[in-house]
């Protein structure tokens, strides 16, 4: 009889149970958890007049961050002035198992990830199912992931796997994802917690693998974090890194360059263009594209495709639109946080909720309460 595949070695690990009954059982469990947590949240949210909610949400969605927010805040205050809304927002934090806030973040994660999406990850094996179980029993970690913009592609299992590996590999982080000896982790701007925020931001952004620009490989998220950790501890990163939130950190480690190219840029800029290191943040580092990348067709093509596919070759080869944009991205990161462009880099976590829940979530987020 023809074998299309070899049977697993008796001494090797057992293959994951991908049978429909197991998948269906796991999916039903996640669906039940979503139904219960979301029902509790919806039952606890105070009613909001539809016209007030619609007016606020329209202004909230259209606000681009480049003008006055007075109109948005006025409409938000109209919603916040409702007595029941004030009472709801005055409730103490309850990001502990059984708390209302815990139910809210559980509902949001399950809506974003979907029970079927989580089940497809968990059915791979006991390790994956255990990782998801740990996440769903950690309201604070779910909260922090949501505030960081949520796992890319709703892949919370993969984000949890990356986050766990980073904590295991890092010499600076404890098992709780905090800098050793730091206060409880939260998405603040405390310099003492920057590596915790960097780990979380890396995990949620790399949950959907990032393709390297050249070579066909994907960026290893654990190696990428360790690369930045070493550079930070060596004093080779911009001092502003220490005050970035986890949301901003996800767009710091998401470059499609290799780690070697990132290290090359830092060393070369420090040695050859130190003037760009002290310029205004709107063009800091990125101005190298104006001074060191000649405009024109790349020499790579003119001389028989001699380039091997590295960012380090762009200044020597020159380029027009594409290479110059890539060089700018390498210098400043994917988002320029100093001109509020970060607001366009990910969906607000509130969009995973429906109806009145979204309005409440948006107002609370706008007021900086979650």
C-alpha positions in Angstrom: 0.0 0.0 0.0 1.4 3.4 -1.0 2.1 5.7 2.0 1.6 9.4 1.3 3.3 10.4 4.5 5.5 8.7 7.1 3.9 7.8 10.4 5.2 9.6 13.5 8.1 8.1 15.2 7.0 6.2 18.4 9.6 8.1 20.4 8.5 11.5 19.0 5.8 13.8 20.2 2.2 12.9 19.5 0.6 14.8 16.6 -2.0 17.4 17.6 -5.6 16.3 17.7 -7.2 18.1 14.8 -10.3 16.0 14.9 -13.6 17.9 14.4 -15.1 16.8 17.7 -12.1 18.3 19.7 -12.2 21.5 17.6 -16.0 21.8 18.1 -15.7 21.2 21.9 -13.0 23.9 22.2 -15.0 26.3 20.0 -18.2 25.8 22.0 -16.2 26.6 25.2 -15.0 29.9 23.8 -18.4 30.7 22.5 -20.0 30.1 25.9 -17.4 32.4 27.5 -18.0 35.1 24.9 -21.8 34.9 25.4 -21.5 35.1 29.2 -19.0 37.9 29.4 -20.6 40.0 26.7 -24.1 39.5 28.3 -22.8 40.7 31.6 -21.2 43.8 30.0 -24.3 44.7 28.0 -26.5 44.3 31.1 -24.3 46.7 33.1 -23.9 49.5 30.5 -26.2 52.4 31.2 -28.6 53.5 28.5 -27.4 56.4 26.4 -29.7 58.6 24.2 -29.2 57.5 20.7 -28.9 60.9 19.2 -26.1 61.8 21.7 -24.3 58.6 21.0 -24.5 58.9 17.3 -23.3 62.5 17.3 -20.3 61.6 19.5 -19.4 58.5 17.5 -19.6 60.5 14.2 -17.2 63.1 15.5 -14.9 60.5 17.1 -14.5 58.6 13.9 -13.8 61.6 11.8 -11.3 63.2 14.2 -7.9 62.9 12.5 -5.8 64.3 15.4 -4.6 67.3 13.3 -7.0 70.0 14.5 -8.9 71.1 17.6 -10.7 68.3 19.5 -13.0 70.8 21.3 -16.1 69.6 19.3 -15.4 66.0 20.1 -14.9 66.7 23.8 -18.1 68.8 23.9 -20.1 65.9 22.5 -18.3 63.4 24.8 -19.2 65.6 27.8 -22.9 65.5 26.8 -22.7 61.7 27.0 -20.7 61.8 30.2 -23.1 64.2 31.9 -25.8 61.5 32.1 -26.2 60.5 35.8 -26.1 56.8 35.1 -23.1 57.2 32.9 -21.3 59.1 35.7 -22.1 56.3 38.1 -20.8 53.7 35.7 -17.5 55.5 35.1 -17.1 56.0 38.8 -17.0 52.3 39.5 -13.6 51.1 40.8 -11.3 49.1 38.5 -12.1 45.4 38.6 -9.5 43.8 36.3 -9.6 40.7 38.4 -11.3 37.4 37.7 -15.0 37.9 38.2 -14.9 41.7 37.9 -17.0 43.7 35.5 -13.8 45.1 33.8 -12.6 41.6 33.5 -15.8 40.6 31.7 -15.4 43.7 29.4 -11.9 42.8 28.2 -12.8 39.1 27.9 -15.8 40.1 25.7 -13.6 42.4 23.6 -10.9 39.8 23.1 -13.3 37.1 22.1 -15.2 39.4 19.8 -11.9 40.4 18.1 -10.4 36.9 18.0 -13.7 35.0 17.5 -14.2 31.6 19.2 -13.5 29.8 15.9 -10.2 31.7 15.5 -9.1 30.8 19.0 -10.2 27.2 18.6 -8.1 26.9 15.4 -5.1 27.9 17.5 -5.9 25.9 20.6 -6.6 22.7 18.6 -2.9 22.5 17.6 -2.0 21.0 21.0 -2.1 21.1 24.8 0.6 23.9 24.9 -1.4 26.2 22.7 -4.7 25.5 24.6 -2.9 26.2 27.9 -1.5 29.5 26.6 -4.9 30.7 25.6 -6.3 29.6 29.0 -3.7 31.6 30.8 -4.5 34.7 28.7 -8.2 34.4 29.3 -7.6 34.1 33.0 -5.4 37.3 33.0 -7.7 40.3 32.7 -4.9 42.8 33.1 -2.9 41.2 30.3 -6.0 41.2 28.0 -6.5 44.9 29.0 -3.0 45.8 28.1 -3.1 44.0 24.8 -6.4 45.8 23.9 -5.0 49.2 24.9 -1.9 48.4 22.8 -4.2 48.1 19.8 -5.1 44.4 20.0 -3.3 41.4 18.5 -2.7 41.9 14.7 -5.3 39.9 12.8 -7.1 39.0 16.0 -4.4 36.4 16.6 -4.3 36.5 20.4 -3.0 33.0 20.8 0.0 33.8 18.6 0.5 37.1 20.5 0.4 35.2 23.9 2.9 32.7 22.5 5.3 35.4 21.4 4.9 37.3 24.6 5.6 34.2 26.7 8.7 33.4 24.7 10.0 37.0 25.1 9.6 36.9 28.8 11.4 33.6 29.0 14.3 34.9 26.9 14.7 38.3 28.3 17.2 38.9 31.1 15.4 42.1 32.2 11.8 40.9 32.5 10.2 38.9 35.2 7.6 36.2 34.7 4.9 38.9 35.0 6.3 40.8 32.0 7.6 43.6 34.2 11.1 45.0 34.5 12.6 43.3 37.5 11.6 45.1 40.6 9.2 47.4 38.9 5.7 48.3 39.9 2.7 46.4 38.4 2.8 46.7 34.7 0.5 49.1 33.0 0.6 51.0 29.7 2.0 54.1 31.3 5.0 56.1 30.2 7.3 55.1 33.1 10.9 54.6 31.9 11.2 51.7 34.4 8.6 49.7 32.5 9.7 50.4 28.9 10.9 46.9 28.2 7.6 45.4 29.4 5.8 47.7 27.1 8.2 46.9 24.3 7.6 43.2 24.8 3.9 43.6 24.7 3.9 45.8 21.7 6.2 43.4 19.8 4.0 40.5 20.7 0.7 42.0 19.5 2.1 43.4 16.3 4.1 40.3 15.3 1.1 38.0 16.0 0.6 38.4 12.2 4.1 37.5 10.8 6.0 40.4 9.2 7.7 39.6 5.9 11.2 40.9 5.5 11.5 43.2 2.5 14.1 41.0 0.9 14.8 37.3 1.1 11.4 35.8 1.7 11.9 35.2 5.4 9.7 36.6 8.2 11.0 38.7 11.1 11.6 36.6 14.3 9.7 38.6 16.9 11.7 37.2 19.9 15.0 38.0 18.2 13.7 41.4 17.2 12.8 42.2 20.9 16.1 41.0 22.1 17.9 43.1 19.5 16.1 46.2 20.8 16.6 45.2 24.4 20.4 44.9 23.9 20.5 48.2 22.0 18.5 49.9 24.7 20.6 48.6 27.6 23.8 49.7 25.7 22.4 53.2 25.3 22.2 53.1 21.6 18.5 54.1 21.2 16.8 57.5 21.2 16.1 58.6 24.8 12.4 59.1 23.8 12.0 55.4 23.6 11.6 55.3 27.4 8.3 57.2 27.3 6.6 55.3 24.5 3.4 53.5 25.3 2.9 49.8 24.3 0.8 51.0 21.3 3.7 53.1 20.1 6.2 50.3 20.8 4.4 48.0 18.4 5.3 50.4 15.6 8.9 50.6 16.8 9.9 46.9 16.4 7.8 46.2 13.3 10.4 47.1 10.7 10.7 44.8 7.7 14.5 45.2 7.8 16.8 42.6 9.2 18.3 43.1 12.7 21.7 43.6 11.0 20.4 46.4 8.9 18.9 48.1 12.0 22.2 47.9 13.8 24.0 49.1 10.7 21.8 52.2 10.4 22.3 53.2 14.1 26.1 52.7 13.9 26.4 54.5 10.5 24.2 57.4 11.5 26.2 57.9 14.7 29.5 57.8 12.9 28.8 59.6 9.6 25.7 61.8 10.3 25.7 62.7 14.0 24.0 66.0 13.0 20.8 64.1 12.2 20.7 62.6 15.7 20.1 66.0 17.3 17.7 67.5 14.9 14.0 68.1 15.5 12.0 65.0 16.0 9.8 65.6 12.9 12.8 64.7 10.7 15.3 63.1 13.2 17.2 60.2 11.6 14.9 60.3 8.6 16.6 63.3 7.1 19.4 61.0 6.0 17.2 60.2 2.9 17.7 63.8 1.8 21.4 64.0 2.4 22.6 60.5 1.7 20.2 58.8 -0.8 20.7 60.2 -4.3 17.6 60.6 -6.3 17.6 58.6 -9.5 17.3 55.1 -10.9 19.1 52.7 -8.5 22.6 51.6 -9.6 21.6 48.0 -8.6 19.8 47.7 -11.9 22.2 49.7 -14.0 25.1 47.4 -13.1 23.5 44.0 -13.4 21.5 43.6 -10.2 24.7 43.6 -8.1 22.7 44.4 -4.9 21.9 41.6 -2.5 18.8 43.0 -0.8 19.8 45.1 2.2 18.8 48.5 3.5 22.5 49.2 3.8 22.8 49.3 0.0 20.2 52.0 -0.6 22.6 55.0 0.2 25.2 53.6 -2.2 22.7 52.6 -4.9 20.3 55.6 -4.8 16.7 55.4 -5.8 13.5 57.1 -6.6 10.2 56.7 -4.8 10.3 53.2 -3.4 13.9 53.0 -2.0 13.7 56.5 -0.6 10.5 55.7 1.2 12.0 52.5 2.5 15.1 54.4 3.8 12.9 57.0 5.5 10.9 54.2 7.2 14.1 52.6 8.4 15.2 55.9 9.9 12.0 57.1 11.6 10.1 53.8 12.2 6.7 52.9 10.6 4.9 55.7 12.4 5.9 59.3 13.3 4.6 59.6 16.8 5.7 63.2 17.0 3.1 64.3 14.4 0.2 62.1 15.7 0.4 59.8 12.7 0.2 56.9 15.1 -3.5 57.4 15.3 -3.8 55.9 11.8 -1.8 52.8 12.5 -4.4 50.5 14.1 -8.0 50.3 14.8 -9.1 51.6 18.2 -10.0 48.6 20.5 -13.5 49.9 20.9 -14.5 48.9 17.4 -14.8 45.3 18.5 -17.8 46.1 20.6 -21.3 46.6 19.2 -24.0 49.1 19.7 -24.1 51.0 23.0 -21.1 49.1 24.3 -18.9 50.7 21.6 -20.2 54.2 22.5 -19.4 53.7 26.2 -16.0 52.2 25.4 -15.1 55.1 23.0 -16.1 57.7 25.6 -14.1 56.0 28.4 -11.1 55.6 26.1 -11.3 59.2 25.1 -11.2 60.3 28.7 -8.2 58.1 29.4 -9.9 55.9 31.9 -8.9 52.6 30.3 
